[in-house]
Amino acid sequence: MVLAVIGIGVAATAVFVYGAVLTIQVVSRPLNDGVGSATSKALMLGTIELVDLFLLGTTLYVVAIGLYELFLDDKLETPSWLVVRSLDDLKGKILGVVTVILIVLFLGQVIAWDGARDLLSLGVAIAVVIGASTFFFGAHSRHGGDSHPPD
């Protein structure tokens, strides 16, 4: 588990550092390209992609902290929203962030839409995945899952 926590932590850090570099590029692009509708669209798309990237880094961070809490040190001081007492807790936190990532991904596709691609099928596919995973996780949690009673 130590290797998993370190590996995921390093991956999260790499995503955050890459996101910081990309932020500089996205913000500086309009300064070079000037004001216009193409620049506005590129800026919107770039910032949506940044949000998506930082959400991925956040997911990796949450997983690393959650695995650390579950398997290495359950006394780790974390904010209340990051307390993980079971694998179900961790899965729930991951599901929440993945849902937001999928929504942001779809929003990015809408902004980049050229009128030719079929966004309806992508939107329906994302909605089905979110709905099914939410239903499965909710049903699993209601039937006990691997939850532990509070300490």
C-alpha positions in Angstrom: 0.0 0.0 0.0 2.9 2.3 0.7 4.0 2.0 -3.0 0.4 2.6 -4.2 0.1 5.8 -2.0 3.5 7.1 -3.2 2.8 6.3 -6.8 -0.6 7.9 -6.8 0.7 10.9 -4.9 3.5 11.4 -7.4 1.0 11.1 -10.3 -1.2 13.7 -8.6 1.7 16.0 -8.2 2.7 15.6 -11.8 -0.8 16.4 -13.0 -0.9 19.5 -10.8 2.5 20.7 -12.1 1.5 20.0 -15.7 -1.7 21.9 -15.0 0.2 24.9 -13.7 2.4 25.0 -16.8 -0.7 24.6 -19.0 -2.4 27.4 -17.1 0.4 29.8 -18.0 0.1 28.8 -21.7 -3.7 29.1 -21.7 -3.6 32.6 -20.0 -0.8 33.9 -22.2 -2.4 32.8 -25.5 -4.9 35.6 -25.6 -2.2 38.1 -25.0 -0.4 36.9 -28.1 -3.5 36.3 -30.3 -5.4 39.4 -29.5 -9.1 39.8 -28.8 -11.6 38.1 -31.0 -14.2 35.3 -31.0 -11.7 32.6 -32.0 -9.5 33.7 -29.1 -12.5 33.7 -26.7 -13.5 30.2 -27.8 -9.9 29.0 -27.4 -9.7 30.6 -23.9 -13.0 29.0 -22.8 -12.0 25.6 -24.1 -8.5 25.9 -22.5 -9.9 26.8 -19.1 -12.4 23.9 -19.3 -9.6 21.5 -20.1 -7.6 23.0 -17.1 -10.6 22.4 -14.8 -10.8 18.8 -16.1 -7.0 18.3 -15.5 -7.1 19.7 -12.0 -10.1 17.6 -11.2 -8.1 14.5 -12.3 -5.3 15.6 -10.0 -7.7 16.1 -7.2 -9.2 12.6 -7.7 -5.7 11.1 -7.6 -5.0 13.1 -4.4 -8.2 11.9 -2.8 -7.4 8.3 -3.7 -3.9 8.6 -2.3 -5.1 10.1 1.0 -8.0 7.6 1.2 -5.7 4.6 0.7 -3.3 6.0 3.3 -6.1 6.5 5.8 -7.6 3.0 5.2 -4.4 1.0 5.2 -1.6 2.9 6.8 -2.8 5.5 9.4 -6.4 5.9 10.3 -5.5 8.8 12.6 -4.4 11.1 9.8 -5.6 14.6 10.3 -7.8 15.5 7.3 -10.7 17.8 6.7 -14.1 16.2 7.5 -15.0 15.9 3.8 -11.9 13.8 3.2 -12.3 11.4 6.1 -12.3 7.8 4.7 -13.5 5.0 7.0 -14.2 2.3 4.4 -13.7 1.5 0.7 -17.3 2.6 0.2 -16.4 6.1 1.5 -13.5 6.2 -0.9 -15.6 5.0 -3.8 -18.2 7.6 -3.0 -15.6 10.4 -3.0 -14.1 9.1 -6.3 -17.6 8.8 -7.9 -18.4 12.4 -7.0 -15.2 13.7 -8.6 -15.5 11.5 -11.7 -19.1 12.7 -12.2 -17.9 16.3 -12.2 -15.0 15.3 -14.6 -17.5 13.8 -17.0 -19.7 16.9 -16.9 -16.7 19.1 -17.5 -15.6 16.9 -20.3 -19.0 17.2 -22.0 -19.0 21.0 -21.4 -15.6 21.2 -23.2 -17.1 19.2 -26.1 -20.0 21.6 -26.3 -17.7 24.6 -26.4 -15.5 23.0 -29.1 -18.5 21.8 -31.1 -18.2 22.4 -34.8 -21.8 21.4 -35.7 -20.7 18.2 -37.3 -20.1 15.9 -34.4 -23.0 14.1 -32.7 -23.0 15.5 -29.1 -26.4 14.0 -28.2 -25.0 10.4 -28.2 -22.0 11.6 -26.1 -24.3 13.4 -23.7 -26.6 10.3 -23.4 -23.6 8.0 -22.9 -22.2 10.2 -20.1 -25.7 10.5 -18.5 -26.1 6.7 -18.6 -22.6 6.1 -17.0 -23.3 8.7 -14.3 -26.8 7.3 -13.7 -25.7 3.7 -13.6 -22.7 4.2 -11.4 -24.8 6.4 -9.0 -27.5 3.7 -8.9 -25.1 0.9 -8.4 -23.2 2.7 -5.7 -26.4 3.8 -3.9 -27.8 0.3 -4.0 -24.5 -1.2 -2.9 -24.4 1.2 0.1 -28.0 0.6 1.1 -27.3 -3.2 1.2 -24.3 -2.9 3.5 -21.3 -2.9 1.1 -18.1 -2.9 3.0 -19.1 -0.2 5.4 -17.9 -0.1 8.9 -19.8 1.3 11.8 -18.5 4.7 13.1 -15.9 4.5 15.9 
